[in-house]
Amino acid sequence: MPVRVIAPNVRSGSVLVPAADLVICVASTIGIEAAHQRIPVISFFTKLSRERLRLQTGISTWKPVELGAHAMVFEDINQLSREILWLLSDKGRKGTAKHQKLIYPVEKKRGGVTEKMIDALSDMALAKTV
């Protein structure tokens, strides 16, 4: 299976997400964007990235992982490989999309998604200051 990794300085993530089969990120809004578009997401954490999340937000778990919108892999490259294969399989992709749809339903109101994103970012900012 061919894989292409694109550095963030080559193209904007928002431009790349619709064409992606899978997104691997670390506690990133690009993963949330992908989940809204029913693209499988793996949040890959190392000890350092998890500590950084805790220091920046005051939480040590990423909400999309808690909600089940993203798969989580912690440091284990073999687990990452298995998760990639699962999410790229027909069954894994469909199951993930179904779950993402429950968590992130399609917004009917124009600007509704933007409002939800602003609310989520505000909640994260408040959690950091508390």
Order of alpha helices (4+ residues) and beta strands (2+ residues): alpha-beta-alpha-beta-alpha-alpha-beta-alpha-alpha-alpha
